[in-house]
Amino acid sequence: MEEKFYVIGIDGGGTKTIATFANLKGKILKKIKIGSTNPNKIGFEKAIFNLKELISKISKNKKIKIAYLGLAGGLERDKEKKEKIKKELQKFFNFPILVEGDQRIAFRAGTNEKEGVVVIAGTGAISMGWRGKKEAISGGWDWLIGDQGSSFWVGKKVLEEIGKFLDGRRKDFRLRNFVFKKFKIKNEKELYDKFYCPDFIEKVASISKLVDRLSKRGDKFSKEILVEAAEEVSKMAISVIKKLNFEKEKFPVVFVGGMFKSEIFRKKVEVEIKKVAKRAKFILLRKKPAIGAVKLAIDSLKVGEEGLAPSRV
């Protein structure tokens, strides 16, 4: 394949989207960042418009072989929506466009192996895995249903306890002082005003950082909530591991998301997974997931699009 051809890899999230432009050897030549492309957050039409503009800008006057998009918005469970996004975007471009959820690109950003498990614990929480032509999923139901173990889940737990304290249903709650100070809250009314807002998910999720900070100072509740969060996320990972029969195999487990910055959380997840899969190799993702999208774009040129649609178990 000639060097003059290129690929596009896109990591589309709820708050920001990063597009990368690379040669066929995987060398990143250009990056562009815009806002959200999550159809659940900004609407389908707006998401398509943003993606079309982004792809047009980064592909201008270049010979593109393929574009691989890893998008947030529950696409891992919604094949119809995934195909609809692909079909709409394909109207505007003469090169193939592949659309998947953002879990696979996160996994491939952390490893060159094609089989294994990714565990994502950020604002939301989900685990996915791939083995041969099979894939498995656990979690990822978004904040409305649960996403247990996510930073939003942790933040919501803290707010619940603050509410109990303000009601007189529990004794003094040390984390309350940290939350009130961070968000400059003086009374109950301001508590409502600060969190009942358009970006409430991100604000609630940010409380998890305070929990980790206080856990390092020996706060019992903070430690307990991080351990509980880790147990919930571990259950997601273990479910995937069992569905794919990885228990006795050697395979990579890629950790992604802000919750893994907490040592208490990360170590607890590792311990729980090792109880089931002793040969699991843990990788803490330090690269941008968009790099995984580039890898998958190049892979697709070699194996064909059919290799990107494994069966669900």
Legacy VTK file of the C-alpha trace (Angstrom):
# vtk DataFile Version 3.0
C-alpha trace
ASCII
DATASET POLYDATA
POINTS 313 float
0.000 0.000 0.000
1.243 3.412 -0.902
2.250 6.003 1.642
0.079 8.702 0.037
-3.095 7.067 1.357
-4.379 7.782 4.858
-6.893 6.691 7.502
-9.056 8.583 9.976
-9.703 7.486 13.555
-12.330 9.222 15.680
-13.088 9.020 19.400
-16.515 10.575 19.859
-17.524 11.315 23.430
-20.217 13.067 25.407
-18.157 16.174 26.063
-15.454 16.120 23.378
-14.572 14.387 20.139
-11.047 13.834 18.829
-10.315 13.041 15.190
-6.892 11.741 14.180
-5.388 11.615 10.709
-2.700 8.978 10.156
-0.701 7.246 7.450
-1.049 3.539 6.776
1.761 2.760 9.215
-0.259 4.302 12.043
1.762 7.490 12.423
-0.476 10.307 13.655
-0.080 13.341 11.408
-2.886 15.588 12.598
-5.493 15.929 15.345
-8.674 17.976 15.567
-10.888 18.364 18.635
-14.513 19.494 18.759
-17.399 19.131 21.204
-19.847 16.307 21.759
-20.975 13.871 19.060
-23.069 11.734 21.397
-26.520 11.480 19.763
-28.165 10.840 23.134
-26.828 14.120 24.473
-27.091 16.527 21.534
-29.592 14.793 19.267
-29.110 12.627 16.186
-29.127 15.404 13.569
-26.644 17.559 15.478
-24.340 14.572 16.021
-24.367 13.780 12.288
-23.707 17.422 11.428
-20.750 17.642 13.830
-19.255 14.384 12.561
-19.708 15.368 8.911
-17.984 18.708 9.484
-15.178 17.066 11.438
-14.508 14.360 8.840
-14.682 16.907 6.013
-12.169 19.137 7.722
-9.618 16.460 8.548
-9.924 14.668 5.189
-9.789 17.763 2.983
-7.641 17.266 -0.146
-6.379 13.896 1.124
-6.783 10.353 -0.192
-8.537 8.547 2.608
-8.761 4.760 2.583
-11.177 4.428 5.490
-12.539 6.156 8.612
-13.196 4.310 11.862
-15.480 5.971 14.407
-15.751 4.863 18.018
-18.744 6.759 19.422
-20.369 7.111 22.825
-24.128 6.873 23.147
-24.887 3.218 23.813
-24.049 2.031 20.297
-22.671 -1.237 21.655
-26.289 -2.274 22.308
-28.002 -0.466 19.437
-27.091 -1.930 16.055
-29.891 0.005 14.346
-28.616 3.380 15.522
-25.064 2.402 14.599
-26.116 1.515 11.057
-28.176 4.703 10.774
-25.178 6.880 11.685
-23.006 5.018 9.213
-25.591 5.319 6.434
-26.083 9.060 6.978
-22.365 9.828 6.986
-21.658 7.613 3.998
-23.829 9.931 1.882
-21.150 12.608 2.075
-17.922 10.642 1.596
-16.526 8.297 -1.061
-14.436 6.223 1.362
-15.766 3.540 3.744
-16.924 4.660 7.173
-17.122 2.157 10.032
-19.065 2.991 13.187
-18.817 1.177 16.532
-19.138 1.963 20.233
-16.137 3.580 21.897
-15.191 0.525 23.988
-13.286 -1.261 21.235
-11.107 1.737 20.393
-10.246 2.162 24.071
-9.204 -1.490 24.239
-7.013 -1.293 21.134
-5.422 1.945 22.323
-4.042 -0.041 25.240
-2.874 -3.167 23.413
-2.033 -4.525 19.989
-3.807 -7.762 20.815
-7.227 -8.233 19.287
-8.686 -10.456 22.004
-9.212 -9.464 25.597
-11.307 -7.301 27.892
-11.716 -3.584 28.456
-13.042 -2.191 31.735
-14.199 1.406 31.600
-14.936 3.280 34.817
-15.267 6.993 34.225
-18.470 9.009 34.275
-20.116 5.726 33.310
-19.034 2.114 33.754
-18.990 -0.797 31.324
-16.945 -3.856 30.430
-16.636 -5.472 27.020
-14.574 -8.303 25.652
-13.714 -10.007 22.385
-12.596 -13.546 21.608
-12.576 -14.894 18.094
-15.872 -13.944 16.496
-17.614 -13.467 19.828
-18.068 -10.374 21.976
-19.603 -9.910 25.408
-20.824 -6.898 27.336
-21.790 -6.038 30.902
-22.868 -2.717 32.365
-23.036 0.494 30.377
-26.697 1.192 31.129
-26.037 4.900 31.652
-26.731 6.979 34.746
-30.515 6.505 34.656
-30.382 2.752 35.296
-27.142 2.480 37.186
-23.604 2.405 35.858
-22.674 1.083 39.289
-19.083 1.797 40.235
-18.748 4.820 37.968
-17.665 8.252 39.159
-21.271 9.443 38.750
-22.458 6.574 40.930
-19.879 7.485 43.590
-20.840 11.165 43.470
-24.534 10.346 43.768
-23.850 8.155 46.814
-22.078 11.088 48.465
-24.972 13.449 47.731
-27.395 10.912 49.221
-25.423 10.947 52.474
-25.269 14.748 52.463
-29.052 14.772 52.157
-29.352 12.430 55.140
-27.085 14.708 57.182
-29.082 17.815 56.305
-32.258 15.944 57.315
-30.737 14.892 60.632
-30.770 11.218 59.584
-27.049 10.733 60.091
-24.207 12.251 62.106
-21.725 14.753 60.755
-20.465 13.751 57.327
-16.880 14.772 56.641
-17.247 14.720 52.856
-20.007 17.311 53.124
-17.493 19.982 54.015
-15.328 19.115 51.016
-18.272 19.142 48.597
-19.667 22.414 49.953
-16.262 24.067 49.740
-15.518 22.832 46.206
-18.855 24.001 44.806
-19.124 27.075 47.078
-22.362 25.875 48.641
-23.634 27.635 51.763
-27.071 26.117 52.328
-29.619 23.540 51.170
-31.077 25.753 48.446
-27.637 26.268 46.892
-27.137 22.501 46.896
-30.123 22.235 44.552
-28.981 25.148 42.415
-25.493 23.719 41.915
-26.502 20.240 40.834
-29.848 20.717 39.077
-28.274 22.049 35.896
-27.557 20.970 32.284
-24.110 19.547 33.146
-25.224 17.822 36.352
-23.773 14.452 35.294
-20.242 15.850 34.997
-20.604 17.823 38.242
-21.842 14.841 40.233
-19.106 12.641 38.752
-16.399 15.128 39.768
-17.196 14.458 43.449
-15.391 11.107 43.092
-12.072 12.978 43.046
-12.828 14.380 46.488
-13.683 10.878 47.698
-10.315 9.544 46.563
-8.484 12.505 48.094
-10.178 12.001 51.441
-9.637 8.229 51.339
-5.896 8.899 51.329
-6.370 10.785 54.591
-7.942 7.761 56.199
-11.629 8.644 55.889
-13.571 5.432 56.475
-16.617 6.243 54.343
-14.449 7.294 51.390
-12.506 4.049 51.478
-15.673 1.993 51.786
-17.407 3.655 48.826
-14.340 3.199 46.603
-14.125 -0.478 47.542
-17.845 -0.919 46.863
-17.462 0.826 43.504
-14.552 -1.462 42.623
-16.603 -4.528 43.537
-19.411 -3.416 41.216
-17.050 -2.759 38.309
-15.273 -6.067 38.953
-18.584 -7.901 38.605
-18.989 -6.378 35.135
-15.515 -7.508 34.097
-15.926 -10.985 35.579
-19.236 -11.413 33.781
-17.527 -10.709 30.463
-14.575 -12.958 31.303
-16.894 -15.873 32.055
-19.035 -15.334 28.950
-15.907 -15.571 26.803
-14.354 -18.449 28.794
-11.200 -16.494 29.541
-10.794 -17.860 33.090
-7.801 -20.094 32.333
-6.366 -18.023 29.502
-3.692 -15.358 29.352
-5.303 -12.172 28.064
-5.089 -8.365 28.427
-7.486 -6.376 30.595
-7.321 -2.695 29.693
-8.396 -0.229 32.390
-9.877 3.043 31.144
-11.340 6.047 32.955
-10.818 8.415 35.861
-11.838 5.963 38.580
-8.674 3.966 37.896
-6.606 6.923 39.068
-7.639 5.848 42.561
-5.148 3.277 43.845
-7.694 1.808 46.260
-10.194 1.332 43.442
-7.721 -0.046 40.896
-6.073 -2.550 43.248
-9.435 -3.862 44.439
-10.559 -4.425 40.833
-7.321 -6.282 40.104
-7.702 -8.503 43.178
-11.289 -9.424 42.314
-10.504 -10.236 38.675
-7.481 -12.342 39.672
-9.762 -14.531 41.792
-11.430 -15.648 38.563
-8.706 -15.199 35.936
-5.230 -15.633 37.419
-3.422 -15.083 34.104
-5.081 -11.768 33.293
-2.615 -9.015 32.408
-3.652 -5.519 33.534
-2.950 -2.483 31.374
-3.772 1.046 32.553
-4.554 3.092 29.453
-2.324 6.155 29.223
-2.872 6.929 25.530
-5.789 8.636 23.813
-8.497 6.187 22.656
-8.416 7.782 19.190
-5.152 5.892 18.641
-7.156 2.697 18.942
-9.512 3.950 16.239
-6.517 4.399 13.914
-5.330 0.843 14.653
-8.778 -0.532 13.883
-9.027 1.476 10.685
-5.751 -0.065 9.480
-6.851 -3.530 10.629
-10.058 -3.221 8.633
-8.079 -2.667 5.448
-6.404 -6.024 6.018
-9.256 -8.209 7.208
-12.345 -6.533 5.738
-15.351 -5.074 7.471
-16.791 -8.485 8.324
-14.013 -8.960 10.853
-15.340 -6.020 12.855
-18.759 -7.447 13.627
-18.396 -10.396 16.017
-21.415 -12.230 17.370
-22.782 -11.303 20.810
-22.733 -13.712 23.740
LINES 1 314
313 0 1 2 3 4 5 6 7 8 9 10 11 12 13 14 15 16 17 18 19 20 21 22 23 24 25 26 27 28 29 30 31 32 33 34 35 36 37 38 39 40 41 42 43 44 45 46 47 48 49 50 51 52 53 54 55 56 57 58 59 60 61 62 63 64 65 66 67 68 69 70 71 72 73 74 75 76 77 78 79 80 81 82 83 84 85 86 87 88 89 90 91 92 93 94 95 96 97 98 99 100 101 102 103 104 105 106 107 108 109 110 111 112 113 114 115 116 117 118 119 120 121 122 123 124 125 126 127 128 129 130 131 132 133 134 135 136 137 138 139 140 141 142 143 144 145 146 147 148 149 150 151 152 153 154 155 156 157 158 159 160 161 162 163 164 165 166 167 168 169 170 171 172 173 174 175 176 177 178 179 180 181 182 183 184 185 186 187 188 189 190 191 192 193 194 195 196 197 198 199 200 201 202 203 204 205 206 207 208 209 210 211 212 213 214 215 216 217 218 219 220 221 222 223 224 225 226 227 228 229 230 231 232 233 234 235 236 237 238 239 240 241 242 243 244 245 246 247 248 249 250 251 252 253 254 255 256 257 258 259 260 261 262 263 264 265 266 267 268 269 270 271 272 273 274 275 276 277 278 279 280 281 282 283 284 285 286 287 288 289 290 291 292 293 294 295 296 297 298 299 300 301 302 303 304 305 306 307 308 309 310 311 312
